[in-house]
Structures are given as C-alpha cells and as structure tokens.
Amino acid sequence: MIHINENFLKLKASYLFSDIAKRVAAYQAENPDKTIIKLGIGDVTEPLPQACLEAFHKAIDEMGNRDTFRGYGPEQGYPFLREAIAQHDFQNRGADVSPDEIFVSDGSKCDSGNFQEIFADDIRIAIPDPVYPVYVDTNVMAGRTGQNIDERYQNLVYLEATKENNYSPALPTEPVDLIYLCYPNNPIGVTLNKEQLNAWVDYAKENKAIILYDAAYVSFIRDEATPHSIYEIEGARDVAVEFRSFSKTAGFTGTRCAFTVIPKELKAWDKAGNEHSIHALWNRRHSTKFNGVSYPIQRAAAAVYSPEGQLETKQLTDFYLENAKLIRDAMEKLGYSCIGGDNAPYIWIHTGTDSWEFFDKLLQKAGVVCTPGSGFGRCGEGYVRISAFNSRENVVTALERITESLS
C-alpha cells in the first residue's frame, strides 16, 4: 500500500489563518446582518498603482499580436525586471547585487517555504518566536523536527523576541546551520539596525551558517538609517539569501510576483566536506519545479521602478502607514502597550490576556478581526496583531467599534 509522509502528522491540526476564517464564518452565520471588518490577515485592499496597470494592459496587448507574443519565458525572470531590481533595490543603496543573482517568482511565501529543500534533513535550524508560521511548518513537513510539545517543536532552536529583550532576539547560544530572520518583522513590526544585523552576519560566518532573510515589508521602512537589505552589511554576501515581494509594495497579492536574491559567493557543504554553490543548486531547483512568472505580470512589476511607479508605490505604502498610526494611537489611548506601525504595516499589541480570548472579544463585541499572537508562537501569547491593510473608512469604523467595546 502507498504510505504518506508522516511528518505532515506532526503539524498542528489547523493553520492559523484557517482557524481565524472558521471563527469568522461561524460568527457571520450567527449574525448575518452584521458587517465584519478584517484587520487580521495581511492582504492589501487598494488598487494597483496606475503605472503598473498601464504596463499590464500594454503587455496583454502584446500577447495578442503574433510579432510581440511570448510563450515560455526564462524561469529566472526576464532581464528587464531583474536589471531594474538590481539597480533600484540594491545598487542604488550600495549593495552589491547583480541581475543574474535574482530569481523572479510568484511569491516570497513560496520561496521562503521551498528554499529549505536544498539543505540536508539533519541541519540545526534557528526560528524566531513569534514567527511567520511558514518557516516552521515547511521544516516540520521536511522531517527536521520532533513532535510539537507545549507549542514548541523539538529539535528547533527558538529565538525569543519578548518585551524583556526589546523584541530583538539574542544570538543562539549553540551552533546552528540555518537562521530565519524577517525584518521589518512579521508579526511584531520592528526592524534591526546595522549593528544588530551585523552581529547576525558575524555569527553566521563564524558558524558556517546561512541566513534566510525575509524582507517582504522593506518598502514600509521610513527610517533611512535602518538597513533595507542584508547586503548593506559587509560580509553578508557570504552567508545570506534575501526574499522580497511586490505584494505589499505595489498591491500584487492577487497578481503574484516576488524575487529571491542568492549571491554567487554563498556556499554550503556535502557530507564529505565538498563545497557547493547555493546559487547553482537553487537555479537547478527553480528551473526544474517552476515555469516562470507570466510576461504581463513581470512588465507590471518592472513599472514599479519607473518614476511614476516609485511615486505611486510610495503613496500606497504611506497610506497604509497612516492607517497604522491611527490604529496604534487608538490602542495606546485605550491603555494598551504597542510596537510596530512606524516602519511596518503591523501593530503588535500587548493585551495581557489570552490572545484567542481577546480575538473573540473583538469579533463578538466589535465585529473586528485581528490575529491572535499565540498563532505565531509561544512568545505571542498575551498579544494580538492588527494589520493596517484596509480602506481608511473601514479602519476608522473599526477603531470606533473597538473603542466603544473596550472602553
């Protein structure tokens, strides 16, 4: 008989956002006349920037003409997009990244989840807590962990981000091989300064480890002293992979486009001690399992880097940051301690109560959906995350309801 991969059975019974969806659906069924405002999942609500929309339309028209029609494109991405990314996102900030080190994909969630495939199953992994669940779950599926006991998977090294350490986890006290970092952070909304990021790069070099650096929310950074890329740190090309996305930058959650940067210097070793290029291994995996992002989508993504696109995407992220400020101000006025919302679209709120209990209170009393912090890990208990991704009208209405229900 055929057998399943029993590592899947180690996963918690349900994915965080599936649990949220079920509770929201149950509430809506019981209260069909009430409107629900969702400030939980990080999905955007505003339309695509006009520059992207125009490029999208033009590329679709090209697909209707035999002379300009395109079939399969390069799996790694079209040169026009990779060159624009290298120049604007990295070289203009002094980071040494070349176009052929960029792999265009359909999402940084996919890339950060899939990247672990190229590593051995017995490596030691450091995972932040709280953390975006995909980093943990994909390694559970791959068999690198033990069972989940008291909200922690055995064989993982957890990097705790708490109020006591100012939400900046300490370096591991034991050697690890693979380190997941996400800045601006999801769910906490904090950033790292150059000194802090440099310490992680130094640790990785000393331990021959690799950092998987998720920078999906980089476009929300407004503090110019804050690193926008790990490659702004000396030596990072030897130890780091960086994930980026157009989802939050330009509203591409529904159109799907992202990219991963893998420097050619980055190496790992086989059991015999032989050195191998991570760039070459990922290129082989990417070419085998991925057929490329469609030409119209890549043209729309490239328009982000036009003068008009830069202006419009800045206005878009400014809009969400203004929402974030409204949310943080309102929650602080109610007496809650908050972080995030200044260089990230998420506000991390210390409720001091069971996070699912607080979730249910907001849903039942205010008709507002947040995200319970415990869904991001043990250190998230006692917190909730509120997302700034919604219309201004909905955010204002949600805050009025929250204020009324919690006052």
PyMOL commands that set and color helices and strands:
alter all, ss='L'
color gray80, all
select helices_A, chain A and resi 6-10+16-30+50-63+79-93+99-101+108-118+133-141+163-165+194-207+218-220+230-232+236-238+247-250+278-289+295-305+307-333+355-366+373-376+378-380+392-406
alter helices_A, ss='H'
color red, helices_A
select strands_A, chain A and resi 37-38+102-105+125-129+148-149+152-153+156-160+178-182+210-214+240-245+258-261+267-269+275-277+337-340+346-350+368-369+371-372+383-387
alter strands_A, ss='S'
color yellow, strands_A
deselect
rebuild
show_as cartoon
